[in-house]
């Protein structure tokens, strides 16, 4: 990024930080109590009890680096309100506690802001524009810094995704800058902060192997096997081992590694989260419900033998299928592996440098979101944010981004279900979506329309869906008997759009021709 561009970037960063401060008094979810409890656990208890403490139902279930992060925060928190650090003070929410925890998220977002700055430096100047508002770097900075999903999830709902995505984007920037060891180190550290990022580990592993461990290609673009560097592999292995030893070593010495693993991967939680994430399993569950209703009406099923959870709220964690086969963790793992495989093959056999890596990363994130076990709706951000980097490079990717971002962000609306936050989420979503469409349309104005008529109609239908869920449905008698209907409709409708974006991106990657260009190292 040129020196002259620092002014507008600083303005964007300060502007979004000011908005985050304005959201401090807003609603917060149970995740607020989750992190308060983790502050108390890490502050008061010895290391050996961190992953055993169960006074609260919100037990520590993040990797050790995040636990140490909470430990460091707790030593600052004691100056705001020591009572928040008492393990037995469940659901403690003093004004000082709220202020501290909100402020800690805003402060740690500094890493995210720096990472966005580094990503903007990686953008080439092929689409230079006189107007700063039409420059790809400016558009990318807005799409990342002012991302609607990240704003409401972290600064209203309450989580610490900002600095974690900062680590991921910074690792992506370092790989784009061919600083491979730094990129690998940052990603290894990230995995030990939050293990959900293991979804995109295949993209990192294959790209580092293809671009760093093998140092040259043949004239036709195929891999030159003799260029394999044992030194580079050793360096990568050392980074992974040292970071893992630093994170998990103390628990291995204490003989608690199995306990830590059981907390990190709680397969007893069920296939779906309380609110179905808009993925393949939401469509699968909806189909099972539809077939069950049809079976009951046609007397193909015995109503007395249908599991109660299957036909009441339908949104409990333990969802039992009635007609379709029930899904096991192993089945989701196999489906996820199969879904990821083609993108990994493309990264290996059709290398396209950083662009190919980003495509694989997004597809790994989306495939895991589509078929993973107990996926949270917030995980869609793992695909939307890196796709932002691709959206400013090609019109085709920009169109896919608009579909995925609009649908994925809308699927987060149920997280904010309180009345005061209704105008906030609608306004922020509207502003971000209008900017995304207008800026990308302006960037690719010399090319064909970013969306076809069918895609446009699908996205427009989100408006009446929101009106029905927020205004019409609460006024009907259905709310008493079928309270889950708005969530069901939102999840299923958004699942259609996200599935479509996933398939469209996959088709684009699989059919894309690879330019014959080899490394000359």
Wavefront OBJ file of the C-alpha trace (Angstrom):
o trace
v 0.000 0.000 0.000
v 1.438 3.366 -1.014
v 2.381 5.889 1.631
v -0.354 8.210 0.372
v -2.943 5.529 1.032
v -2.304 5.349 4.752
v -4.661 8.243 5.448
v -7.813 6.624 4.084
v -6.944 3.276 5.657
v -6.452 4.913 9.036
v -9.801 6.677 8.614
v -11.572 3.397 7.837
v -9.966 1.690 10.847
v -10.794 4.526 13.240
v -14.335 4.774 11.887
v -15.136 1.118 12.454
v -13.482 1.230 15.892
v -15.733 4.153 16.836
v -18.777 2.156 15.682
v -17.674 -0.764 17.859
v -17.517 1.575 20.861
v -21.071 2.711 20.161
v -22.185 -0.947 20.313
v -20.822 -1.499 23.840
v -24.290 -1.169 25.512
v -25.937 -3.528 23.005
v -27.369 -6.985 23.705
v -24.894 -9.796 24.373
v -25.435 -13.546 24.225
v -24.520 -16.374 26.590
v -21.051 -16.263 25.000
v -20.430 -13.235 27.222
v -20.831 -15.437 30.298
v -18.755 -18.144 28.621
v -15.738 -15.863 28.392
v -16.287 -14.349 31.844
v -16.250 -17.869 33.250
v -13.036 -18.672 31.380
v -11.445 -15.533 32.824
v -12.356 -16.768 36.304
v -11.157 -20.336 35.695
v -7.752 -19.377 34.320
v -7.215 -16.664 36.923
v -8.043 -18.676 40.054
v -7.323 -22.312 39.295
v -4.025 -24.105 38.639
v -3.313 -25.289 35.101
v -4.145 -28.869 36.060
v -7.795 -27.923 36.729
v -8.520 -25.722 33.706
v -10.026 -28.469 31.589
v -11.774 -30.226 34.500
v -13.568 -27.289 36.145
v -17.342 -27.637 35.636
v -19.050 -25.261 38.082
v -20.640 -23.553 35.101
v -22.148 -25.382 32.132
v -19.864 -23.228 29.948
v -16.719 -25.256 30.478
v -13.390 -24.382 28.844
v -13.444 -25.993 25.381
v -10.916 -23.941 23.381
v -7.251 -24.926 22.834
v -4.584 -23.975 25.397
v -3.336 -20.811 23.666
v -6.795 -19.281 23.992
v -6.878 -20.333 27.650
v -3.588 -18.491 28.190
v -5.069 -15.524 26.335
v -7.922 -15.487 28.875
v -5.354 -15.815 31.665
v -3.539 -12.677 30.472
v -6.835 -10.777 30.130
v -7.844 -11.816 33.652
v -4.867 -9.975 35.130
v -6.123 -6.791 33.503
v -9.759 -7.536 34.364
v -9.046 -7.525 38.107
v -8.478 -3.759 37.936
v -11.975 -3.251 36.500
v -14.029 -5.537 38.756
v -12.455 -8.404 40.764
v -15.887 -9.989 41.248
v -16.018 -11.061 37.603
v -13.096 -13.369 38.368
v -14.973 -15.396 40.992
v -15.807 -18.812 39.511
v -19.020 -19.101 41.540
v -20.353 -15.726 40.306
v -22.359 -17.252 37.470
v -23.968 -14.805 35.015
v -22.179 -11.892 36.651
v -22.660 -8.749 34.549
v -21.644 -5.557 36.291
v -21.180 -2.411 34.180
v -17.414 -2.630 34.672
v -17.439 -6.260 33.521
v -19.394 -5.441 30.362
v -17.142 -2.475 29.634
v -13.958 -4.493 30.108
v -15.007 -7.469 28.008
v -16.354 -5.283 25.189
v -13.198 -3.173 25.279
v -10.971 -6.266 25.186
v -12.581 -7.362 21.903
v -12.148 -3.891 20.383
v -8.512 -3.677 21.491
v -7.521 -7.126 20.226
v -9.078 -6.239 16.855
v -5.912 -4.190 16.317
v -4.330 -7.382 14.996
v -7.182 -7.782 12.506
v -6.715 -4.194 11.301
v -2.979 -4.795 10.781
v -3.692 -8.045 8.920
v -6.130 -6.267 6.582
v -3.462 -3.647 5.909
v -1.000 -6.400 4.960
v -3.557 -8.092 2.700
v -4.163 -4.784 0.905
v -0.418 -4.559 0.241
v -0.605 -7.886 -1.588
v -3.115 -6.561 -4.138
v -1.570 -5.710 -7.499
v -2.322 -2.420 -9.247
v -3.681 -3.759 -12.547
v -7.028 -2.045 -11.911
v -5.658 1.313 -10.896
v -8.311 4.019 -10.581
v -8.094 7.780 -10.188
v -10.912 7.835 -7.656
v -9.777 6.339 -4.350
v -13.267 4.891 -3.789
v -12.861 2.675 -6.860
v -9.421 1.320 -6.014
v -9.367 -2.446 -5.311
v -7.362 -1.898 -2.125
v -9.956 0.537 -0.765
v -12.839 -1.796 -1.622
v -11.050 -4.752 -0.010
v -10.317 -2.748 3.134
v -13.993 -1.833 3.508
v -15.195 -5.394 2.805
v -12.906 -6.724 5.545
v -12.804 -3.981 8.181
v -16.534 -3.228 7.982
v -17.654 -6.819 7.450
v -21.229 -6.998 8.742
v -20.998 -10.554 10.060
v -17.847 -9.924 12.067
v -19.305 -6.726 13.530
v -22.487 -8.305 14.888
v -20.914 -11.599 15.981
v -18.047 -9.987 17.924
v -19.394 -6.625 19.025
v -23.055 -7.395 19.682
v -23.434 -11.167 20.089
v -19.939 -11.234 21.677
v -16.950 -13.322 20.677
v -13.245 -12.868 19.940
v -13.189 -13.746 16.240
v -11.523 -10.504 15.131
v -7.970 -11.160 16.280
v -8.285 -14.832 15.287
v -9.246 -13.902 11.740
v -6.418 -11.399 11.968
v -3.976 -14.256 12.526
v -5.458 -16.134 9.563
v -5.403 -13.158 7.178
v -1.889 -12.275 8.285
v -0.747 -15.828 7.554
v -2.412 -15.579 4.116
v -0.615 -12.279 3.467
v 2.730 -13.791 4.449
v 2.223 -16.719 2.074
v 1.307 -14.289 -0.718
v 4.544 -12.432 0.054
v 6.428 -15.762 -0.134
v 7.366 -15.524 3.534
v 6.383 -19.148 3.939
v 7.831 -19.888 7.370
v 6.124 -16.860 8.910
v 2.833 -17.894 7.322
v 3.197 -21.443 8.604
v 4.071 -20.234 12.110
v 1.074 -17.901 12.273
v -1.307 -20.628 11.143
v 0.152 -23.171 13.586
v -0.371 -20.664 16.399
v -3.908 -19.967 15.169
v -4.819 -23.668 15.344
v -3.888 -23.691 19.018
v -6.065 -20.635 19.650
v -9.196 -22.025 18.008
v -9.364 -25.480 16.479
v -12.171 -24.659 14.028
v -9.432 -23.428 11.683
v -8.381 -27.033 11.166
v -11.076 -26.938 8.455
v -8.705 -25.003 6.206
v -5.509 -26.835 7.240
v -5.502 -28.996 4.047
v -5.180 -25.849 1.925
v -2.199 -24.658 3.974
v -0.531 -28.075 4.022
v -0.796 -28.714 0.283
v 0.155 -25.172 -0.703
v 3.260 -25.152 1.500
v 4.260 -28.579 0.214
v 3.739 -27.569 -3.431
v 5.208 -24.068 -3.301
v 7.812 -24.216 -0.540
v 8.966 -27.818 -0.185
v 9.171 -28.227 -3.979
v 11.082 -25.298 -5.403
v 10.546 -25.654 -9.184
v 8.189 -26.886 -11.922
v 8.787 -28.405 -15.343
v 8.197 -26.389 -18.520
v 4.633 -27.751 -18.818
v 3.793 -26.650 -15.294
v 4.036 -30.107 -13.750
v 6.014 -30.697 -10.579
v 9.785 -31.172 -10.781
v 10.254 -33.928 -8.222
v 14.005 -33.411 -7.999
v 13.424 -29.925 -6.598
v 12.208 -31.358 -3.286
v 13.886 -29.635 -0.342
v 14.352 -31.780 2.739
v 15.531 -28.689 4.629
v 12.266 -26.865 3.956
v 10.198 -29.834 5.108
v 12.283 -30.074 8.264
v 11.792 -26.391 9.023
v 8.021 -26.684 8.617
v 7.944 -29.798 10.790
v 9.958 -28.019 13.484
v 7.505 -25.115 13.520
v 4.509 -27.433 13.892
v 6.187 -29.532 16.583
v 7.466 -26.588 18.612
v 4.125 -24.754 18.598
v 2.278 -27.966 19.490
v 4.754 -28.747 22.258
v 4.375 -25.255 23.694
v 0.584 -25.539 23.638
v -0.091 -29.166 24.545
v 3.187 -30.114 26.244
v 2.174 -29.108 29.801
v -1.033 -31.152 29.561
v 0.890 -34.107 28.125
v 3.220 -33.969 31.139
v 0.191 -33.816 33.461
v -1.366 -36.803 31.695
v -4.417 -34.682 30.763
v -4.164 -34.672 26.974
v -7.170 -37.035 26.537
v -9.269 -34.714 28.748
v -8.257 -31.678 26.672
v -9.091 -33.502 23.428
v -12.492 -34.560 24.783
v -13.300 -30.912 25.584
v -12.180 -29.710 22.145
v -14.177 -32.316 20.209
v -17.472 -32.936 22.071
v -19.225 -35.264 19.606
v -22.042 -35.824 22.104
v -23.450 -32.399 21.238
v -25.335 -33.699 18.232
v -25.367 -33.180 14.475
v -26.757 -29.630 14.481
v -26.506 -26.607 16.714
v -29.643 -25.315 18.454
v -30.234 -23.094 15.420
v -29.527 -25.153 12.317
v -26.549 -23.701 10.454
v -27.627 -23.137 6.820
v -25.808 -26.113 5.338
v -26.521 -29.507 3.793
v -27.724 -30.962 7.085
v -30.327 -28.208 7.454
v -31.752 -29.287 4.091
v -31.452 -32.929 5.163
v -33.321 -32.262 8.433
v -35.990 -30.251 6.636
v -36.477 -33.058 4.132
v -36.839 -35.553 6.971
v -39.506 -33.354 8.601
v -41.370 -32.974 5.310
v -41.299 -36.728 4.671
v -42.464 -37.359 8.248
v -45.455 -35.051 7.857
v -46.285 -36.642 4.510
v -45.925 -40.103 6.016
v -48.282 -39.265 8.877
v -50.930 -37.838 6.544
v -50.755 -40.869 4.277
v -50.716 -43.263 7.267
v -47.301 -44.642 6.276
v -45.936 -43.812 9.750
v -47.182 -44.544 13.239
v -47.378 -41.248 15.161
v -46.871 -42.987 18.517
v -43.455 -44.299 17.406
v -42.060 -40.987 16.188
v -39.416 -39.482 18.518
v -40.879 -36.461 20.300
v -37.894 -34.186 19.625
v -38.248 -34.842 15.929
v -41.706 -33.299 15.680
v -41.821 -30.573 18.360
v -39.335 -27.739 18.405
v -37.162 -29.564 15.968
v -34.273 -27.322 16.880
v -32.813 -29.204 19.825
v -29.229 -30.366 19.579
v -30.045 -34.078 19.571
v -32.056 -34.311 16.369
v -33.429 -37.789 15.645
v -34.341 -38.490 12.051
v -37.582 -40.335 11.431
v -37.548 -41.270 7.755
v -34.022 -40.581 6.537
v -31.043 -42.398 8.103
v -29.598 -40.772 11.217
v -26.189 -39.181 10.710
v -23.094 -40.113 12.731
v -19.904 -38.079 13.313
v -18.017 -40.535 11.087
v -20.486 -39.969 8.242
v -19.996 -36.193 8.438
v -16.229 -36.662 8.501
v -16.338 -38.809 5.359
v -18.647 -36.348 3.585
v -16.380 -33.451 4.518
v -13.278 -35.299 3.312
v -14.893 -36.140 -0.018
v -16.103 -32.558 -0.452
v -12.644 -31.101 0.228
v -10.690 -33.569 -1.934
v -11.293 -32.001 -5.399
v -10.137 -28.557 -4.219
v -6.958 -30.056 -2.784
v -6.305 -31.946 -6.027
v -6.702 -28.704 -7.992
v -4.235 -26.936 -5.716
v -1.693 -29.686 -6.326
v -2.192 -30.449 -10.032
v -3.332 -26.989 -11.220
v -1.167 -24.618 -9.183
v -2.017 -20.935 -9.608
v 0.034 -19.415 -6.838
v -1.655 -17.418 -4.054
v -4.905 -17.205 -6.012
v -5.177 -20.996 -6.208
v -4.379 -21.216 -2.497
v -7.177 -18.777 -1.642
v -9.636 -20.707 -3.801
v -8.731 -23.944 -2.021
v -8.918 -22.265 1.385
v -12.435 -20.950 0.691
v -13.591 -24.306 -0.674
v -12.179 -26.153 2.351
v -13.992 -23.732 4.672
v -17.254 -24.005 2.733
v -17.072 -27.803 2.411
v -16.514 -28.153 6.145
v -19.373 -25.758 6.805
v -21.635 -27.732 4.481
v -20.962 -31.196 5.892
v -19.302 -30.770 9.317
v -20.597 -32.057 12.650
v -22.362 -29.580 14.954
v -21.472 -26.603 12.761
v -22.246 -23.128 14.144
v -23.858 -20.593 11.820
v -20.999 -18.175 12.617
v -18.522 -20.480 10.848
v -19.679 -19.090 7.487
v -17.358 -16.130 8.156
v -14.434 -18.510 7.683
v -15.359 -18.600 3.972
v -16.717 -15.070 3.482
v -13.642 -13.175 4.724
v -10.994 -14.878 2.540
v -13.377 -14.808 -0.420
v -13.262 -11.007 -0.102
v -9.660 -11.155 -1.368
v -10.774 -13.015 -4.496
v -13.836 -10.825 -5.095
v -11.791 -7.802 -6.179
v -9.715 -9.787 -8.683
v -12.281 -11.354 -11.031
v -15.911 -10.606 -11.887
v -16.867 -14.273 -11.550
v -15.542 -14.427 -7.995
v -17.195 -11.097 -7.194
v -20.588 -12.548 -8.163
v -20.041 -15.605 -5.972
v -18.955 -13.355 -3.107
v -22.133 -11.275 -3.340
v -24.310 -14.400 -3.151
v -22.354 -15.995 -0.297
v -21.874 -12.803 1.750
v -25.490 -11.652 1.424
v -26.937 -15.072 2.217
v -24.392 -15.933 4.901
v -24.797 -12.612 6.670
v -28.585 -12.838 6.555
v -28.364 -16.287 8.160
v -26.779 -14.595 11.203
v -29.875 -12.483 11.862
v -31.404 -14.981 14.368
v -28.374 -14.438 16.625
v -29.797 -10.984 17.411
v -33.384 -11.682 18.384
v -34.019 -8.753 20.756
v -36.196 -5.857 19.602
v -33.698 -2.986 20.199
v -31.133 -4.701 17.951
v -33.588 -5.198 15.059
v -33.029 -1.769 13.427
v -29.279 -2.009 14.107
v -28.797 -5.303 12.312
v -31.046 -4.319 9.405
v -29.308 -0.958 8.934
v -25.776 -2.396 9.172
v -26.656 -5.270 6.853
v -28.265 -2.890 4.366
v -25.307 -0.485 4.358
v -22.725 -3.250 3.921
v -24.721 -5.065 1.228
v -25.427 -1.891 -0.788
v -21.746 -0.960 -0.620
v -20.640 -4.466 -1.652
v -22.913 -4.489 -4.686
v -22.182 -0.921 -5.787
v -18.400 -1.062 -5.312
v -17.890 -4.421 -7.028
v -20.271 -3.459 -9.836
v -18.253 -0.273 -10.368
v -14.971 -2.206 -10.261
v -16.132 -4.620 -12.989
v -18.410 -2.256 -14.909
v -16.736 -3.133 -18.245
v -17.632 -6.800 -17.844
v -20.939 -8.666 -17.873
v -23.348 -8.332 -14.891
v -22.091 -9.956 -11.711
v -25.417 -11.772 -11.080
v -27.927 -13.328 -13.460
v -31.667 -12.704 -13.120
v -32.312 -15.905 -11.138
v -29.599 -15.107 -8.580
v -30.958 -11.567 -8.251
v -34.492 -12.813 -7.619
v -33.237 -15.259 -4.984
v -31.435 -12.505 -3.052
v -34.382 -10.105 -3.311
v -36.620 -12.748 -1.719
v -34.623 -12.351 1.491
v -36.545 -9.109 2.082
v -40.057 -10.654 2.282
v -38.587 -13.540 4.294
v -37.301 -11.084 6.897
v -40.622 -9.200 6.944
v -42.488 -12.461 7.543
v -40.131 -13.691 10.274
v -39.833 -10.402 12.201
v -43.226 -8.736 11.683
v -45.947 -11.027 10.343
v -45.187 -14.320 12.118
v -45.149 -12.892 15.692
v -48.686 -11.586 15.114
v -50.090 -14.996 14.137
v -51.295 -17.846 16.337
v -48.535 -20.030 14.859
v -46.039 -18.454 17.234
v -47.540 -20.380 20.163
v -47.590 -23.784 18.458
v -44.668 -23.575 15.997
v -42.125 -21.110 17.438
v -39.290 -22.669 15.423
v -40.762 -21.789 11.991
v -38.822 -18.483 11.453
v -35.531 -20.199 12.281
v -36.414 -23.143 10.067
v -37.313 -20.929 7.107
v -34.209 -18.769 7.505
v -31.906 -21.757 7.822
v -33.334 -23.684 4.874
v -33.620 -20.693 2.526
v -30.075 -19.530 3.288
v -28.810 -23.110 2.936
v -30.011 -23.065 -0.685
v -27.995 -19.924 -1.445
v -24.850 -21.090 0.340
v -25.019 -24.490 -1.371
v -25.399 -22.742 -4.731
v -22.394 -20.474 -4.056
v -20.319 -23.489 -3.004
v -21.202 -25.406 -6.166
v -20.653 -22.371 -8.406
v -17.210 -21.732 -6.930
v -16.291 -25.400 -7.287
v -17.361 -25.453 -10.941
v -15.377 -22.275 -11.564
v -12.228 -23.756 -10.016
v -12.528 -27.166 -11.688
v -13.156 -25.743 -15.170
v -10.608 -22.936 -14.986
v -7.677 -23.255 -17.341
v -4.238 -23.101 -15.798
v -1.800 -20.697 -17.442
v 1.434 -22.445 -18.400
v 3.786 -20.617 -16.108
v 6.424 -22.224 -13.965
v 8.603 -21.223 -11.076
v 12.120 -20.335 -12.081
v 13.821 -20.726 -8.757
l 1 2 3 4 5 6 7 8 9 10 11 12 13 14 15 16 17 18 19 20 21 22 23 24 25 26 27 28 29 30 31 32 33 34 35 36 37 38 39 40 41 42 43 44 45 46 47 48 49 50 51 52 53 54 55 56 57 58 59 60 61 62 63 64 65 66 67 68 69 70 71 72 73 74 75 76 77 78 79 80 81 82 83 84 85 86 87 88 89 90 91 92 93 94 95 96 97 98 99 100 101 102 103 104 105 106 107 108 109 110 111 112 113 114 115 116 117 118 119 120 121 122 123 124 125 126 127 128 129 130 131 132 133 134 135 136 137 138 139 140 141 142 143 144 145 146 147 148 149 150 151 152 153 154 155 156 157 158 159 160 161 162 163 164 165 166 167 168 169 170 171 172 173 174 175 176 177 178 179 180 181 182 183 184 185 186 187 188 189 190 191 192 193 194 195 196 197 198 199 200 201 202 203 204 205 206 207 208 209 210 211 212 213 214 215 216 217 218 219 220 221 222 223 224 225 226 227 228 229 230 231 232 233 234 235 236 237 238 239 240 241 242 243 244 245 246 247 248 249 250 251 252 253 254 255 256 257 258 259 260 261 262 263 264 265 266 267 268 269 270 271 272 273 274 275 276 277 278 279 280 281 282 283 284 285 286 287 288 289 290 291 292 293 294 295 296 297 298 299 300 301 302 303 304 305 306 307 308 309 310 311 312 313 314 315 316 317 318 319 320 321 322 323 324 325 326 327 328 329 330 331 332 333 334 335 336 337 338 339 340 341 342 343 344 345 346 347 348 349 350 351 352 353 354 355 356 357 358 359 360 361 362 363 364 365 366 367 368 369 370 371 372 373 374 375 376 377 378 379 380 381 382 383 384 385 386 387 388 389 390 391 392 393 394 395 396 397 398 399 400 401 402 403 404 405 406 407 408 409 410 411 412 413 414 415 416 417 418 419 420 421 422 423 424 425 426 427 428 429 430 431 432 433 434 435 436 437 438 439 440 441 442 443 444 445 446 447 448 449 450 451 452 453 454 455 456 457 458 459 460 461 462 463 464 465 466 467 468 469 470 471 472 473 474 475 476 477 478 479 480 481 482 483 484 485 486 487 488 489 490 491 492 493 494 495 496 497 498 499 500 501 502 503 504 505 506 507 508 509 510 511 512 513 514 515 516 517 518 519 520 521
